[in-house]
Amino acid sequence: MVLEPLAADDQTIIQKINRREGDPIELEAKYPRLATPASQVGGEPRLMQWPVPVFDCPKCGAGMPILAAVGDDNGSPLGMTGNQFVQVLFYFCRACAVVAAVNITD
């Protein structure tokens, strides 16, 4: 699987879907490739739960931003779990180099 840059317009649409701004069903129908979780590094991924879980670094207590998301579509016909709405979110504390991960589903 190769990660490709996410267009700024796509990031805006993902944020609207996540926050249920406007008509999320209409947005999901219009942009089906953005409606399910995908793998990405940085930015705001399509989130199956909103608001997103917040994690504090267990070492320093600072808030940890999302570093990456891994969606079911991993380039293999098998997928990661067989459920396109499953994702793993990775959080990162820059100060401590601590990584935390959480599995989220619909």
N, C-alpha and C positions, 0 to 999 in steps of 0.2 A: 504494500500500500504506500502511496506517495501522498504526502500532504501538500496541498496547493494553497496559495494565498486566498483569503476570503475577501471578496469585493466589499467595499464600504457600504454599498446599497444593500447587499445581502446581510451584513451585520445589523443594519437598521431594521430590516424585516424580521430577523431572528429576535431582536430586542422587543419589537412590537408583539410578536407571537408569545414570547415568554411572559410579557406583562399583561397580556390579554387586552391590548389597546385596539380600539376599533372592533372589527369583527374577526376574531382569531380563526374561525372556521373558514371564512372567506379567504383570509391570507394563506391558510394551510392549503386550501384548494388551488389557489393561484400559484403558490410556490411549494409544490409537494416535496422537492428535494431539500427544502429548508425546514420542513415540518417534523422531521424525525432527527434524533440525535446523530451526529456525525463525529468523526475524530478530528480534533483540531488542537493546535497549540496557541495559547494566547486568545485574546478577545473574549467575547461572551458566547458560549456554546448554546445550542438549542437545549433548553432545560425542561425536563419532564415534571419538575416540581418548582413552584415559585411561591414565595421567594426561595432562593437557593440556600441550602444549609451553609452556615457560617462556621468556620473553624478558627480557633485560636491556637497558636503555636504552643505545644506542651512544654517547650523549653523556656521561651521568653514571654509568652502570653499575648503577643501581638497578633492582630488579625492576619489570616493567611488568604491571599487572593487565589483564584483559580489559575492554575498553570496550564492544564490541558484537560481535554475530554476524550474518551474513547467510546465510540458508538458501536453498535452490533455489526455494522457493515465494515468488515475488516479486509475486504478484497477477496475473501474466500467464499465459495458458495455455502459453506457451513455457517458462516457468521461467527460471532463470539458466543452467543447464547441461543440464537434462534428466535429472539424477540427483538424486533427493531426499535422498541421503546426502552431498552435497557441501556444504561450508560454508566461509565466509571469516571468520576471527577477526581482530578489530582490537584491538590493545593500545595503551595510552596511558601515557606518563610525564607526570604532572602537573607535576613540577618543570621539565621542559624543553620541554613541549608537543610531544614526539616521538610519532609514530604509527607502528606497525609492523603489517603484515598477513601472514597465512599462510593458504593454501588447504589444507583438510583434507578427506579423503574416507575412506570405509570401506575 
